[in-house]
Amino acid sequence: MKSPVGAYDYMRRVHHPAVDINIGHTTDGNCCTTIRASRDHASESSSSSSPERAADDDTDFFTVQANDSQSSIGVSTFRDMTVSPSMERDVCLSPICMLPAELLIAIFAKLGSTADLRNCMLVSKTWAMNSVDLLWHRPLCNNWKHLLNVVHSVRKTDGYFAYHELVKRLNLSSLADQVSDGTVHPLSGCKRVERLTLTNCTKLSDSGVTDLLDGNKSLLALDISGLELITDHTLNTVAANCKRLQGLNITGCRQITDNSLIAISKNCRHIKRLKFNDCSQLTNDSIVSLARNCPQILEIDLHKCSLITDISVASLIANGSHLRELRLAHCELITDEAFLVLPNDRTFDSLRILDLTACDQLTDNAVQKIINSAPRLRNLVLAKCRRITDRAVSAITKLGKNLHYVHLGHCAAITDKAVIQLVKACNRIRYIDLACCHRLTDASIQQLATLPKLRRIGLVKCQAITDRSIMALATAKQGHSLSISGGLIGTSSLERVHLSYCVHLTLQGIHVLLNHCPSLTHLSLTGVQAFLREDLTTFCREAPAEFTEHQRDVFCVFSGPGVNRLRNYLNQETMRFFTADTFIREEGEGDIPEDEQEVAGLLGAAALGEGGAEGDGEDVDEDFLDGSDNGVEEQS
């Protein structure tokens, strides 16, 4: 970017996470600004009320969704850094130099690269002061060279800006296997970090993490998931220093106990998002304390916290008027009582997501109470709650248009009657999993196919279904049936279909599905004999390394580009069939039998639907609990 104010008569070195930057002022006499600004301007306290994060911000656990933990880039941060009239020696300014700081910051924030921001810093001191915070609020630490540059800059005592005070987000997860206590010690001077992400930095211990936390009063979110060396000492440091904490992820920190979390609950009362997955030492004491002392909790994940019982669940719901997500997967001590004790005269309208996977002591009574208490649930997961029957599904129908995601895998007592009732009442379902519900027949699937927004369906081991179900999924939403004459009939919006071990399915039915689902990015057919052919499995993705030899032999999952390649291959084979058929007819060798004509017509209609978007790569499921994606569900 060219400076609008002419050539520099002197240069001043300014540091950037990856490069050194020079700033100067002009002497051309036409339009110039001479500015004096102390380093103190760059280190003024940041605003606690800040704009929403940008789209390219870190996607760690506390920023995947809209988050109240906001960054500190804001006008108030820079207002003290901008140049007042009394600091100007010359007033002959170009129009661009007369823009207020608020507008400059808004413009700079739209720039898409750090190189552009660096160039803005080269224009003038005013521009530098209003762009440096944008450049430094999240320094790039995705490789060792960049990290060394950041460390070098934040440790300098003679830099133009106090860079250690500008860092607001620090993410070292890209260097997880290289980061140790010695690595982070030079960064201990960054005491205004608001989001600290150390995911899977397994070499870090209490010593290194507490260096970063001690004295930090600004921290809003901390992710130390996968750090097995961390103990209560680290969380006690958080409790003593980080009163503004809103997000905490300690997934896999198995040495953490109730003691430090109770301290967190008493000192960090603004906490909103908590992930305690696989923290096996946690009990009701810490969870109840959090529920009572932190009324702003929005999300809490207690996956595999095996000591948690009904008391914790009831306390979280009863005290959590803002609670939106409650994940209790594999908390096997939970019973109906956790929900039956909830007051009858109160509803919890904020609750949107409830995951009760493998809470197999739950019965229909609990589900009925849940629906009455949380009538606006959007995602409900009851996978492996094997005591669930049609009565529970009937209760779920009361959610109506609110229900988007429902997982009933392994609820083997469910019948066609319940599923048909569910579809008629909840017509906005986008995802449904009915794996291992072996009582279901084509009648259920034909009804499911009418859902206008259905994107993903799981039917693993629903062994009673046939090609009739597949035809319905491909075409029912258009209100037409396939034309044997070969006419193209509409398309389906399905994206992911799980049909492993549906042993009655044929190649012809799946071919029709492929050509009428242009958005399809995942198709699992493990154990379906018609697809265990070498010419077809060549388009499959690799089986997981931990699979046995038998599991590898029957593994058949198509993802991303593999789906499109399978579609193209089957269409080419169909065209060869028709070419050979034409030749036989011309030679007068006789007619094809009626049953073969029907199959040929079906394949012809499918082939005419060839097309659709090429996959970008192996699809990654955005939803939770899609076990069949990696073959685990398919083998259970």
PAKE-198075 format. One record per residue (C-alpha): residue in one letter; x, y, z; residue number from 1. Coordinates in steps of 0.001 Angstrom, whole numbers, plus 500000, padded with zeros to 6 digits. Example, Ala and Ser with C-alpha at 12.3 -4.5 7.8 and 13.67 -1.06 7.14 Angstrom:
% PAKE-198075
- markol:X:Y:Z:bake
- A:512300:495500:507800:1
- S:513670:498940:507140:2
//
This chain:
% PAKE-198075
- markol:X:Y:Z:bake
- M:500000:500000:500000:1
- K:501452:503361:499008:2
- S:501622:506079:501565:3
- P:499319:509010:500770:4
- V:501635:511395:502549:5
- G:504871:511085:500632:6
- A:508365:509835:501388:7
- Y:509778:509187:504835:8
- D:512608:511295:506223:9
- Y:513241:508836:509032:10
- M:512225:505289:509851:11
- R:511136:503824:513167:12
- R:511161:500072:513701:13
- V:507897:498411:514764:14
- H:507561:494680:515358:15
- H:504944:492315:513992:16
- P:504400:488620:514841:17
- A:506028:487506:511580:18
- V:507883:490557:510255:19
- D:509538:493843:511242:20
- I:507687:497013:510214:21
- N:508969:500545:509638:22
- I:506960:503690:510283:23
- G:507958:507226:509355:24
- H:506675:510718:508717:25
- T:507038:513015:505725:26
- T:508825:516215:504898:27
- D:507349:516991:501495:28
- G:505565:520062:502822:29
- N:502359:519435:500950:30
- C:500315:517278:503258:31
- C:502129:516021:506278:32
- T:501534:515191:509885:33
- T:504112:515186:512629:34
- I:502939:513138:515595:35
- R:504280:512495:519031:36
- A:502807:509490:520800:37
- S:504133:507757:523857:38
- R:504237:503983:524167:39
- D:501717:504251:526922:40
- H:499046:504971:524340:41
- A:499346:501447:522999:42
- S:498930:499836:526358:43
- E:495745:501425:527565:44
- S:493228:499095:529112:45
- S:490965:497330:526645:46
- S:487232:497619:526699:47
- S:485269:494864:528375:48
- S:482418:495426:525952:49
- S:483499:494523:522474:50
- P:482144:493742:519014:51
- E:481296:490235:517801:52
- R:484251:488118:516709:53
- A:485122:487927:513037:54
- A:484353:484919:510868:55
- D:488002:483818:510810:56
- D:488406:483702:514574:57
- D:489642:480607:516381:58
- T:487218:477713:516187:59
- D:488037:476235:519547:60
- F:485364:474983:521878:61
- F:484228:478362:523125:62
- T:484055:480046:519713:63
- V:482357:477404:517579:64
- Q:478995:478942:518427:65
- A:477930:482502:519052:66
- N:479729:483336:522254:67
- D:479404:486035:524864:68
- S:483167:485975:525331:69
- Q:484015:488856:523015:70
- S:487335:490208:521876:71
- S:488721:493518:523073:72
- I:489132:495220:519747:73
- G:486974:498264:519971:74
- V:486883:501970:519529:75
- S:487511:502641:523181:76
- T:490786:500729:522952:77
- F:492094:503085:520297:78
- R:490528:506380:521203:79
- D:493295:506955:523733:80
- M:495871:505991:521141:81
- T:494784:508386:518415:82
- V:496356:511751:517914:83
- S:494725:514828:519318:84
- P:494965:518239:517609:85
- S:497349:519449:520241:86
- M:499804:516769:519184:87
- E:499878:517878:515548:88
- R:502456:520346:514314:89
- D:501050:520669:510837:90
- V:497360:520757:509990:91
- C:497667:520351:506218:92
- L:496119:516866:506091:93
- S:494803:514818:503192:94
- P:491159:513738:503552:95
- I:492192:510172:504375:96
- C:494224:511445:507310:97
- M:491227:513276:508706:98
- L:489078:510165:509196:99
- P:488171:509572:512839:100
- A:489691:506606:514648:101
- E:486352:504796:514827:102
- L:486031:504773:511052:103
- L:489642:503798:510452:104
- I:489301:500828:512779:105
- A:486085:499731:511089:106
- I:487813:499855:507704:107
- F:490947:498064:508866:108
- A:488845:495336:510457:109
- K:487507:494417:506999:110
- L:490961:493654:505634:111
- G:491461:489989:504938:112
- S:495152:489433:505576:113
- T:497853:490350:508033:114
- A:499952:491645:505145:115
- D:497324:494299:504405:116
- L:497254:495369:508030:117
- R:501016:495515:508104:118
- N:500951:497818:505076:119
- C:498428:500045:506842:120
- M:500890:500403:509700:121
- L:503480:501706:507234:122
- V:501342:504651:506140:123
- S:501598:506871:509188:124
- K:501732:506790:512950:125
- T:498009:507496:513132:126
- W:497245:504500:510935:127
- A:499735:502387:512830:128
- M:498138:503194:516155:129
- N:494696:502287:514840:130
- S:495704:499042:513124:131
- V:498308:497546:515454:132
- D:495747:496121:517844:133
- L:493921:494387:515010:134
- L:497208:492877:513893:135
- W:498287:491762:517334:136
- H:495082:490751:519099:137
- R:495591:487176:517812:138
- P:499221:486674:516784:139
- L:499869:483863:514339:140
- C:501437:480865:516122:141
- N:500767:478075:513638:142
- N:504413:477101:513211:143
- W:507602:477304:515211:144
- K:509054:480219:513253:145
- H:505998:482403:513848:146
- L:505961:481534:517523:147
- L:509630:482530:517893:148
- N:508884:485875:516221:149
- V:506001:486485:518618:150
- V:508176:485623:521619:151
- H:510944:487920:520368:152
- S:508549:490842:519942:153
- V:506649:490542:523220:154
- R:509914:490384:525175:155
- K:511364:493578:523676:156
- T:511533:496511:526044:157
- D:512289:499178:523430:158
- G:509576:498527:520882:159
- Y:507330:501306:519654:160
- F:504293:499475:521076:161
- A:503899:497356:524182:162
- Y:503120:494218:522198:163
- H:502714:491960:525222:164
- E:499719:494065:526245:165
- L:498071:493876:522807:166
- V:497761:490075:522670:167
- K:494144:489116:523405:168
- R:493972:485617:521953:169
- L:496702:483042:522195:170
- N:496291:479677:520481:171
- L:499152:477181:520592:172
- S:497156:474089:519621:173
- S:498798:473927:516168:174
- L:502106:473198:517903:175
- A:500606:470856:520475:176
- D:503305:468181:520343:177
- Q:506147:470744:520589:178
- V:504907:473108:523293:179
- S:506356:472622:526765:180
- D:506597:474638:529966:181
- G:509786:476270:528691:182
- T:508041:477297:525484:183
- V:505298:479276:527176:184
- H:507383:480867:529920:185
- P:508518:483797:527693:186
- L:504833:484531:527030:187
- S:504047:484935:530706:188
- G:504177:488717:530309:189
- C:501011:488661:528173:190
- K:498603:489419:531000:191
- R:495699:490688:528916:192
- V:494974:487460:527065:193
- E:491225:486873:526946:194
- R:491162:483512:525183:195
- L:493852:480963:525863:196
- T:493788:477746:523827:197
- L:496257:474986:524692:198
- T:494336:472021:523305:199
- N:496354:468764:523408:200
- C:499582:470463:524446:201
- T:500295:467319:526413:202
- K:503792:468310:527546:203
- L:502454:471244:529532:204
- S:502162:470917:533296:205
- D:500833:473155:536060:206
- S:504070:475145:536003:207
- G:503753:476341:532416:208
- V:500016:476989:532441:209
- T:500038:478895:535722:210
- D:502823:481128:534344:211
- L:500337:482270:531708:212
- L:497425:482613:534136:213
- D:498965:484197:537213:214
- G:498130:487910:537246:215
- N:495770:487724:534256:216
- K:492556:489531:535202:217
- S:491176:489598:531655:218
- L:490786:485901:530828:219
- L:487358:485006:529456:220
- A:487906:481512:528084:221
- L:490411:478741:528803:222
- D:490831:475493:526856:223
- I:493270:473016:528389:224
- S:491563:469901:527023:225
- G:493812:466865:526750:226
- L:496397:468116:529270:227
- E:496610:465063:531493:228
- L:499386:466528:533684:229
- I:497181:469378:534892:230
- T:495984:469220:538501:231
- D:493834:471313:540826:232
- H:496731:473766:541194:233
- T:496043:475248:537740:234
- L:492308:475698:538343:235
- N:492949:477203:541771:236
- T:495136:479770:540005:237
- V:492261:480457:537617:238
- A:489879:480907:540535:239
- A:492256:483338:542243:240
- N:492957:485503:539180:241
- C:490344:485148:536452:242
- K:487113:486505:537922:243
- R:485687:487281:534467:244
- L:486003:483706:533189:245
- Q:483124:482612:530959:246
- G:484335:479437:529226:247
- L:486278:476482:530618:248
- N:487219:473282:528788:249
- I:489071:470667:530864:250
- T:488149:467624:528770:251
- G:490401:464687:529614:252
- C:492036:466396:532623:253
- R:491519:463354:534819:254
- Q:493486:464708:537793:255
- I:491046:467560:538353:256
- T:488848:467059:541433:257
- D:485855:468726:543051:258
- N:488042:470979:545201:259
- S:489265:473276:542438:260
- L:485915:473402:540639:261
- I:484171:474443:543831:262
- A:486711:477287:544064:263
- I:485928:478195:540433:264
- S:482190:478226:541167:265
- K:482641:480647:544074:266
- N:485041:483040:542355:267
- C:484101:482920:538661:268
- R:480371:483542:538808:269
- H:480103:484710:535186:270
- I:480878:481235:533852:271
- K:478704:480266:530879:272
- R:480246:477330:529040:273
- L:481745:474238:530649:274
- K:483177:471044:529152:275
- F:484142:468352:531654:276
- N:484221:465318:529349:277
- D:485908:462295:530878:278
- C:486806:464077:534124:279
- S:486242:460890:536036:280
- Q:486879:462258:539550:281
- L:484104:464838:539495:282
- T:481087:464210:541729:283
- N:477810:465905:542581:284
- D:479586:468281:544998:285
- S:481280:470365:542300:286
- I:478403:470246:539795:287
- V:475794:471302:542359:288
- S:478084:474115:543519:289
- L:478409:475369:539946:290
- A:474648:475151:539424:291
- R:473933:477202:542545:292
- N:476692:479805:542233:293
- C:476792:480350:538465:294
- P:473279:481212:537289:295
- Q:474422:482248:533792:296
- I:475476:478768:532650:297
- L:474427:478239:529031:298
- E:476141:474951:528176:299
- I:477615:472104:530189:300
- D:478998:468807:528928:301
- L:479446:465972:531434:302
- H:480166:463182:528959:303
- K:481551:460146:530819:304
- C:481517:461846:534217:305
- S:480529:458490:535618:306
- L:480034:459601:539241:307
- I:477346:462165:538412:308
- T:473853:461253:539640:309
- D:470304:462616:539649:310
- I:471110:465378:542150:311
- S:473440:467169:539747:312
- V:471032:466960:536815:313
- A:468052:468247:538771:314
- S:470133:471102:540234:315
- L:471496:472178:536850:316
- I:468042:472331:535278:317
- A:466253:473877:538266:318
- N:468871:476618:538746:319
- G:469731:477114:535083:320
- S:467121:479501:533788:321
- H:469465:480248:530848:322
- L:470639:476675:530271:323
- R:470599:475843:526534:324
- E:472677:472678:526241:325
- L:472914:469795:528685:326
- R:475005:466819:527627:327
- L:474957:463769:529889:328
- A:476137:461002:527574:329
- H:477256:457851:529389:330
- C:476332:459160:532841:331
- E:474966:455750:533649:332
- L:473853:456501:537222:333
- I:471134:458902:536052:334
- T:467569:457643:536551:335
- D:464045:458929:535983:336
- E:464215:460700:539335:337
- A:466562:463347:537911:338
- F:463650:464701:535871:339
- L:460586:463647:537861:340
- V:461613:465946:540740:341
- L:461386:469039:538520:342
- P:458484:471316:539494:343
- N:455271:470755:537572:344
- D:454425:474452:537428:345
- R:457624:475545:535701:346
- T:458995:475138:532190:347
- F:462571:475573:531023:348
- D:462116:477258:527679:349
- S:465815:477974:527127:350
- L:466798:474305:526963:351
- R:467434:473423:523315:352
- I:469835:470456:523344:353
- L:469643:467422:525625:354
- D:471959:464445:525169:355
- L:471163:461348:527233:356
- T:473121:458769:525260:357
- A:473463:455445:527090:358
- C:471602:456648:530183:359
- D:469952:453261:530038:360
- Q:468066:453494:533324:361
- L:465717:456082:531826:362
- T:462181:455039:530904:363
- D:459192:456540:529135:364
- N:458240:458366:532343:365
- A:461420:460450:532224:366
- V:460916:461340:528574:367
- Q:457354:462474:529193:368
- K:458521:464722:532041:369
- I:461375:466108:529938:370
- I:459036:467108:527118:371
- N:456599:468770:529533:372
- S:459400:470680:531274:373
- A:461365:471653:528135:374
- P:458777:472169:525382:375
- R:461205:473954:523043:376
- L:463830:471228:522740:377
- R:465442:471216:519309:378
- N:467949:468356:519613:379
- L:467060:465255:521636:380
- V:469433:462298:521890:381
- L:468150:459091:523477:382
- A:470507:456669:521750:383
- K:470972:453405:523662:384
- C:468218:454260:526131:385
- R:466938:450751:525581:386
- R:463863:451032:527818:387
- I:462295:453663:525575:388
- T:459083:452550:523830:389
- D:456381:454017:521584:390
- R:454970:455860:524585:391
- A:458104:458010:524813:392
- V:458018:458734:521081:393
- S:454389:459764:521415:394
- A:455462:462284:524069:395
- I:458219:463607:521793:396
- T:455616:464463:519141:397
- K:454489:467328:521401:398
- L:457657:469180:520416:399
- G:456130:469689:516983:400
- K:457976:472098:514713:401
- N:460644:472764:517361:402
- L:462248:469345:516878:403
- H:465096:469319:514340:404
- Y:467345:466491:515503:405
- V:466347:463223:517125:406
- H:468505:460187:517836:407
- L:466699:456994:518857:408
- G:469359:454475:517881:409
- H:469185:451124:519709:410
- C:465721:451904:521079:411
- A:464653:448533:519727:412
- A:461112:448595:521136:413
- I:460026:451404:518789:414
- T:457586:450411:516025:415
- D:456293:451817:512742:416
- K:453265:453293:514465:417
- A:455373:455595:516662:418
- V:457661:456739:513830:419
- I:454737:457542:511535:420
- Q:453114:459556:514328:421
- L:456409:461395:514942:422
- V:456811:462394:511295:423
- K:453272:463708:511028:424
- A:453675:465870:514155:425
- C:457292:467044:513713:426
- N:457691:467923:510056:427
- R:460839:470036:510496:428
- I:463115:467154:511422:429
- R:466455:467473:509639:430
- Y:468283:464546:511204:431
- I:466928:461279:512526:432
- D:468806:458163:513582:433
- L:466931:454898:514093:434
- A:469882:452501:514000:435
- C:469141:448992:515288:436
- C:465382:449659:515555:437
- H:464789:446272:513982:438
- R:460981:446425:514187:439
- L:460788:449173:511591:440
- T:459679:448354:508071:441
- D:459301:450165:504751:442
- A:456144:451825:506098:443
- S:458210:453972:508505:444
- I:460847:454936:505973:445
- Q:458288:455865:503323:446
- Q:456751:458257:505848:447
- L:460157:459646:506857:448
- A:460875:460338:503200:449
- T:458102:462943:503168:450
- L:459962:465202:505612:451
- P:460665:468359:503560:452
- K:463858:469333:505414:453
- L:465396:465892:505943:454
- R:469153:465985:505379:455
- R:470501:462997:507303:456
- I:469021:459628:508148:457
- G:470501:456664:510022:458
- L:469001:453221:509424:459
- V:471935:450957:510339:460
- K:470765:447363:510982:461
- C:467118:448122:510155:462
- Q:467140:444807:508356:463
- A:463464:444701:507404:464
- I:463688:447596:504942:465
- T:463935:447016:501189:466
- D:464418:448964:497985:467
- R:460936:450412:498446:468
- S:462339:452548:501272:469
- I:465240:453664:499108:470
- M:462943:454665:496243:471
- A:460822:456655:498675:472
- L:463864:458488:500062:473
- A:464952:459354:496525:474
- T:461628:460600:495182:475
- A:458793:460872:497725:476
- K:459259:464569:498479:477
- Q:458513:465370:494852:478
- G:455237:463479:495077:479
- H:456090:461281:492066:480
- S:457162:457722:491406:481
- L:459963:456641:489132:482
- S:459115:456464:485466:483
- I:460170:453176:483933:484
- S:460324:454980:480613:485
- G:463310:456935:481851:486
- G:461883:460361:482683:487
- L:463845:462422:485229:488
- I:461783:462942:488382:489
- G:463054:465688:490719:490
- T:465856:465427:493322:491
- S:466195:464806:497046:492
- S:467998:467052:499560:493
- L:469546:464160:501511:494
- E:473204:464655:502442:495
- R:474066:461644:504602:496
- V:472459:458199:504512:497
- H:473489:455290:506746:498
- L:472262:451908:505497:499
- S:474878:449465:506809:500
- Y:473635:445913:507383:501
- C:470335:446596:505613:502
- V:470850:443279:503901:503
- H:467842:443354:501535:504
- L:469038:446378:499581:505
- T:470135:445968:495977:506
- L:472465:447743:493599:507
- Q:469559:449060:491541:508
- G:467882:450791:494477:509
- I:471088:452478:495665:510
- H:471830:453606:492093:511
- V:468496:455415:491992:512
- L:469247:457028:495368:513
- L:472627:458250:494162:514
- N:471225:459924:491070:515
- H:468322:461582:492844:516
- C:470429:462925:495723:517
- P:472945:465357:494199:518
- S:473851:466710:497641:519
- L:474791:463289:499021:520
- T:478236:463345:500652:521
- H:478106:460207:502811:522
- L:476679:456765:502109:523
- S:477418:453822:504391:524
- L:476685:450315:503098:525
- T:478868:448149:505318:526
- G:477710:444555:505267:527
- V:475401:445017:502250:528
- Q:476396:442082:500065:529
- A:475547:443728:496750:530
- F:478289:446312:497326:531
- L:481066:444036:498523:532
- R:482495:443886:495008:533
- E:486032:444884:494201:534
- D:484977:447221:491400:535
- L:482743:449137:493855:536
- T:484791:449061:497075:537
- T:487591:450819:495217:538
- F:485586:454027:495749:539
- C:485271:453464:499532:540
- R:487285:455262:502139:541
- E:489786:453291:504205:542
- A:488539:451247:507144:543
- P:489647:452478:510591:544
- A:493004:451073:511651:545
- E:491581:449440:514762:546
- F:489127:447255:512804:547
- T:489556:443486:512762:548
- E:490126:441570:509530:549
- H:486451:440593:509337:550
- Q:485325:444170:509907:551
- R:487625:445316:507131:552
- D:486238:442701:504777:553
- V:482673:444015:505112:554
- F:483497:447715:505489:555
- C:481872:449835:502790:556
- V:481526:453597:503370:557
- F:481556:456197:500604:558
- S:482407:459794:501564:559
- G:482989:463047:499719:560
- P:484424:462451:496214:561
- G:483902:458700:496650:562
- V:480138:459180:496411:563
- N:480419:461012:493119:564
- R:482857:458471:491696:565
- L:480499:455633:492605:566
- R:477603:457474:490939:567
- N:479597:458060:487755:568
- Y:480818:454484:487612:569
- L:477316:453008:487949:570
- N:476004:455381:485300:571
- Q:478774:454339:482902:572
- E:477979:450682:483513:573
- T:474325:451384:482800:574
- M:475145:453050:479499:575
- R:477268:450060:478484:576
- F:474310:447811:479298:577
- F:472017:449825:477029:578
- T:474602:449908:474237:579
- A:474908:446111:474364:580
- D:471105:445764:474496:581
- T:470699:447886:471345:582
- F:473226:445766:469496:583
- I:471445:442524:470460:584
- R:468080:443878:469306:585
- E:469535:444932:465951:586
- E:470976:441474:465442:587
- G:467552:439949:466176:588
- E:468800:437686:468925:589
- G:465506:437883:470789:590
- D:463814:440047:473407:591
- I:464935:440638:476940:592
- P:462655:438985:479528:593
- E:460126:441248:481275:594
- D:461881:441226:484647:595
- E:465154:442306:483026:596
- Q:463332:445046:481124:597
- E:462034:446457:484379:598
- V:465507:446563:485901:599
- A:466916:448146:482745:600
- G:464233:450831:482769:601
- L:464909:451566:486425:602
- L:468612:451953:485802:603
- G:467897:454127:482782:604
- A:465768:456494:484811:605
- A:468523:456684:487401:606
- A:471256:457298:484869:607
- L:469394:460298:483476:608
- G:469780:461913:486874:609
- E:473555:461926:486597:610
- G:475115:465089:487973:611
- G:475318:466980:491207:612
- A:478044:468748:493056:613
- E:481439:467151:493325:614
- G:482377:466581:496962:615
- D:485031:468832:498368:616
- G:486544:466066:500399:617
- E:485646:463688:503139:618
- D:482672:465162:504913:619
- V:482994:465898:508587:620
- D:479787:465569:510523:621
- E:478816:468804:512260:622
- D:476346:467066:514537:623
- F:477198:465064:517602:624
- L:476737:461338:518042:625
- D:476872:460183:514422:626
- G:478614:456993:515379:627
- S:478019:455269:512091:628
- D:480269:457746:510282:629
- N:483417:456004:511450:630
- G:482123:452502:511343:631
- V:481757:452119:515099:632
- E:477977:452172:515040:633
- E:477969:449789:512132:634
- Q:479851:447170:514060:635
- S:477934:447482:517342:636
//
